[in-house]
Amino acid sequence: MSPTTLPAPPEQGHVTFLGAGPGDPGLLTLRAVEALANADVLVAEHDVLDVVRTHARQGVAEVHTDTDTSASSTPGTGTPQLTVVDGASTTAAVPANRDAAHLVMEAARGGKRVVRAVSGDPGLDAYAAEEMLACASAGVPFEVVPGVATAVGVPAYAGVPLRDAQGTDVRFVDARTASDRCWTEVGASDGTVVVSTTLDSVAAAAGELVSAGRKPDTSLTVTVAGTTTRQRTWTATLGTIAQTLKQAKVLPSPEGARPVIAVVGERSAAAQRDRLAWFESKPLFGWKVLVPRTKEQAASLSDQLRSYGAVPHEVPTIAVEPPRTPQQMERAVKGLVTGRYEWIAFTSVNAVKAVREKFEEYGLDARAFAGIKVAAVGEQTAKALIAFGVKPDLVPSGEQSAAGLLEDWPPYDPVFDPIDRVFLPRADIATETLVAGLIELGWEVDDVTAYRTVRASPPPAETREAIKGGGFDAVLFTSSSTVRNLVGIAGKPHNVTVIACIGPATAKTAEEHGLRVDVMAPEPSVHKLAEALADFGARRRLAALEAGDPVTRPSERRPGARRRRSTT
């Protein structure tokens, strides 16, 4: 009799209870990013998924737990919905009797690596603690990745220190669950009190503290949407906060919103905040900036804008397509391999992409560039080459343009240059500046159309309305074609929108389309353009403060008449 083969036991999964922090994705820990990259399933509320999904791998399943917002529903245990990050699948409902704990354990028992992400820190989340106990009881292995607690992170972003050199006592209260005894204890203390609440309950929480013994003139700061570019902070006292919020026309907290953080302390807190509000004083804080480029092209530019506090919104205005007659490109790539060229010059990231795609089509890689000198028109093109495995021999030391490249390009020397030919793959609408300059330096140029640029499809109706209706605070134009194409596919930006152009030619095109140019880069670089916009925002903010006016974004102002174009 042959021995009986027993079935292999099911693979054991694993659960990571992960703190997503108060809202800023940049506050995720390195361990959190590592866990997200390896996750098979993400379980979280909608706003938390928005924070963590950037670091998840393609195709990870998402379960959001806040679909059922009925009054009887417990936070974190609503009817879940299953979606997939890549958007390829449709949303499918999960039976209502499956709460988050059951879903987490069921996925883990099926061998899945589950990340249960919560706002702030898991150790301060009561529902996360219950789910950990459920895992422990069921024998499901789990770990905890701490996160920045909302009650600590939000005051830090609001410029409100919780302790001083004298070691001030700090108490934390959740007003939504606090008992009368809790209010009595914190009211009797003279230390700092950090209250998690909602906008419509702030005044009630202040009243509880006054009733418990705090003086009505005790300083109070209230922060909404903390650590995000929607953050806003008001300074008042326990006795005046209700009137302050009423005068500011602050609406109640929406259903399921993150908690509002109120910090109660001495009068000095208000003066400290004037000097320590580092986040809300960023030059472009909260500005919605339109970047007319694809996400791939705009990645580093968008990161730079975020560092200034802006919210970049990428809208492609140009689509890249293969050349109509690919034979010329095919012959040039073959010539590159057979030693026809001394140099190859890349004038854009798209040119690098076009050559790389041809290489992959022929089964070639970066080794085919051996013995050929490589030039890149600027730092972004150079980065694309390095990502391909090619380190450029020549990048302009000055202006990052065709003219700047020619400034550093060596003339042809028959003694030192065995070949006198340059391969120049570029767009069908490229100017002749580089070709003419290379010929003048004694080089022969194979000017090859590597790709075509065509006008992109119009953006969604919501984006078009925002462009024309003043929903954007600024728009960055990086070329004349971006001006023409954006106006063509989406309409002309509203007169309140700040117009920033990369150079004189782009500015001239903008003015020809009836736009007033407010900002121009000191040199033709997208990063210098972003710096120039940040300088403009900083000057605008300073002028408002010096005049005693509130600091507003351009989109928050609606002048009655369209502004005139500058004549200076």
Secondary structure, DSSP 8 states (H G I E B T S, - for coil): -------------EEEEEE-BSS-GGG--HHHHHHHHT-SEEEE-HHHHHHHGGGS-TT-EEEES-----TT--TT-S--EEEETTS-S--EE--TT--HHHHHHHHHHTT-EEEEEESB-GGG-HHHHHHHHHHHHHT--EEEE----HHHHHHHHHT--S--TT---EEEEETTT--HHHHHHHHH--SEEEEEE-GGGHHHHHHHHHHTT--TT-EEEEEESTTSTT-EEEEEETTTHHHHHHHTT-----TT---EEEEEE-THHHHHHHHH-TTTTSTTTT-EEEE-S-HHHHHHHHHHHHHTT-EEEE---EEEE--S-THHHHHHHHHHHTT--SEEEE-SHHHHHHHHHHHHHHT--GGGGTT-EEEESSHHHHHHHHHHT---SB--SS-SSHHHHHHH-----TTT-S--EEEEEEETT--SHHHHHHHHTT-EEEEEEEEEEEE-----HHHHHHHHHT--SEEEE-SHHHHHHHHHHH----TTSEEEESSHHHHHHHHHTT----EE-SSS-HHHHHHHHHHHHHHHHHHHHHTT-----GGG---SS-------
